[in-house]
């Protein structure tokens, strides 16, 4: 669990950023946090500010997870190709409570959030404002399959 953290100006390109160590998996994702093949991930009271990923999830990347909790977090001015702030794929249950997604940018889809092939996604009391996507879905982009 991550709690009361601050990730700022990190860039995911397969090496150590200012905040976190990334395995060089060739996908260049998760500017602030990168998580894969986990059963339970919980991120609380964390600020993701001006992080960048060349591919997926400028602020946060979550792939193949049973349960993901996103609680009381702020995603501000992050940038990624898909999911400027947050990218999730193949997540069984994801919740977002009291989060803000503001001024994030995707060079393709989902300026705030990009979700693909995930089962359940619940949001409560979240603010999604001022995000941008070059192609479509400036706020949230949800897809059921990986058709690019």
C-alpha positions as CSV (number, residue, x, y, z in Angstrom):
1,X,0.0,0.0,0.0
2,X,1.2,3.5,-0.8
3,X,0.0,6.2,1.6
4,X,0.8,9.9,2.0
5,X,3.2,9.9,-0.9
6,X,4.2,12.5,-3.4
7,X,5.3,11.6,-6.9
8,X,6.5,14.5,-9.0
9,X,8.2,15.0,-12.4
10,X,9.0,11.4,-12.8
11,X,9.5,10.0,-16.3
12,X,9.1,6.2,-17.1
13,X,11.5,5.0,-19.7
14,X,12.7,1.8,-18.2
15,X,15.2,3.0,-15.5
16,X,15.2,4.6,-12.1
17,X,13.2,7.9,-12.0
18,X,13.3,10.4,-9.2
19,X,10.8,8.4,-7.1
20,X,10.7,4.7,-7.9
21,X,12.7,1.9,-9.6
22,X,11.2,0.5,-12.8
23,X,12.0,-2.8,-14.4
24,X,13.1,-2.4,-18.1
25,X,10.1,-4.3,-19.6
26,X,10.1,-2.3,-22.8
27,X,6.6,-0.8,-22.2
28,X,7.7,2.6,-20.8
29,X,4.6,2.9,-18.5
30,X,3.7,4.3,-15.1
31,X,5.4,7.6,-14.6
32,X,4.6,7.6,-10.8
33,X,3.7,4.0,-10.0
34,X,3.9,0.8,-12.1
35,X,2.2,-2.3,-10.8
36,X,1.7,-5.6,-12.6
37,X,0.4,-9.1,-11.6
38,X,-0.7,-8.3,-8.1
39,X,-3.7,-9.4,-6.1
40,X,-4.3,-6.2,-4.1
41,X,-3.1,-2.7,-4.7
42,X,-4.2,0.3,-2.6
43,X,-3.0,3.9,-3.1
44,X,-4.2,6.5,-0.6
45,X,-3.6,10.2,0.0
46,X,-1.0,10.4,-2.7
47,X,-0.3,13.2,-5.2
48,X,0.8,12.4,-8.7
49,X,2.1,15.7,-10.1
50,X,3.7,16.2,-13.6
51,X,4.7,12.6,-14.1
52,X,5.1,11.3,-17.6
53,X,5.1,7.9,-19.4
54,X,5.9,7.5,-23.0
55,X,3.2,4.8,-23.4
56,X,0.6,4.0,-20.7
57,X,-0.4,5.8,-17.5
58,X,1.4,9.1,-17.0
59,X,0.8,9.0,-13.2
60,X,-0.1,5.4,-12.5
61,X,-0.1,2.1,-14.5
62,X,-2.0,-1.0,-13.2
63,X,-2.1,-4.3,-15.1
64,X,-3.4,-7.7,-14.2
65,X,-4.7,-7.0,-10.7
66,X,-7.5,-8.6,-8.8
67,X,-8.4,-5.5,-6.7
68,X,-7.2,-1.9,-7.1
69,X,-8.2,0.9,-4.6
70,X,-7.6,4.5,-5.5
71,X,-8.6,6.6,-2.4
72,X,-8.2,10.3,-1.7
73,X,-5.6,10.8,-4.5
74,X,-4.8,13.8,-6.7
75,X,-3.6,13.4,-10.3
76,X,-2.4,16.8,-11.6
77,X,-0.7,17.6,-15.0
78,X,0.4,14.1,-15.8
79,X,1.0,12.9,-19.4
80,X,0.9,9.6,-21.2
81,X,-0.1,8.2,-24.6
82,X,-3.1,6.3,-23.2
83,X,-4.3,7.4,-19.7
84,X,-2.7,10.7,-19.0
85,X,-3.2,10.3,-15.3
86,X,-4.2,6.6,-14.8
87,X,-4.1,3.5,-17.0
88,X,-5.6,0.2,-16.0
89,X,-6.0,-3.1,-17.9
90,X,-7.3,-6.5,-16.9
91,X,-8.3,-5.4,-13.4
92,X,-11.1,-7.4,-11.9
93,X,-12.4,-4.7,-9.4
94,X,-11.2,-1.1,-9.3
95,X,-12.6,1.6,-7.0
96,X,-11.8,5.4,-7.0
97,X,-13.1,7.4,-4.0
98,X,-12.6,11.1,-3.4
99,X,-10.0,11.5,-6.2
100,X,-9.3,14.4,-8.5
101,X,-8.0,14.2,-12.1
102,X,-7.2,17.6,-13.3
103,X,-5.1,19.0,-16.3
104,X,-3.8,15.6,-17.4
105,X,-3.0,14.9,-21.0
106,X,-3.1,11.8,-23.3
107,X,-1.5,12.0,-26.7
108,X,-4.1,9.4,-27.8
109,X,-7.0,8.4,-25.6
110,X,-8.3,9.0,-22.0
111,X,-6.8,12.3,-20.8
112,X,-7.8,11.5,-17.2
113,X,-8.4,7.7,-17.1
114,X,-8.0,4.9,-19.7
115,X,-9.5,1.5,-18.8
116,X,-9.4,-1.5,-21.0
117,X,-10.5,-5.1,-20.5
118,X,-11.3,-4.5,-16.9
119,X,-14.4,-6.1,-15.2
120,X,-15.8,-3.6,-12.6
121,X,-14.9,0.1,-12.1
122,X,-16.7,2.1,-9.5
123,X,-16.2,5.9,-8.8
124,X,-17.6,7.9,-6.0
125,X,-17.1,11.6,-5.2
126,X,-14.4,12.1,-7.8
127,X,-13.6,15.3,-9.8
128,X,-12.5,15.0,-13.5
129,X,-11.9,18.4,-14.9
130,X,-9.7,20.1,-17.5
131,X,-8.1,17.0,-19.0
132,X,-7.2,16.7,-22.6
133,X,-6.9,13.9,-25.2
134,X,-5.5,14.4,-28.7
135,X,-7.9,11.8,-30.2
136,X,-10.9,11.1,-27.9
137,X,-12.2,10.9,-24.3
138,X,-10.6,13.8,-22.5
139,X,-12.0,12.6,-19.2
140,X,-12.5,8.8,-19.1
141,X,-12.0,6.2,-21.8
142,X,-13.4,2.8,-21.1
143,X,-13.0,-0.1,-23.6
144,X,-14.0,-3.7,-23.3
145,X,-11.3,-5.2,-25.6
146,X,-7.9,-4.3,-26.8
147,X,-8.8,-3.1,-30.3
148,X,-6.4,-0.3,-31.2
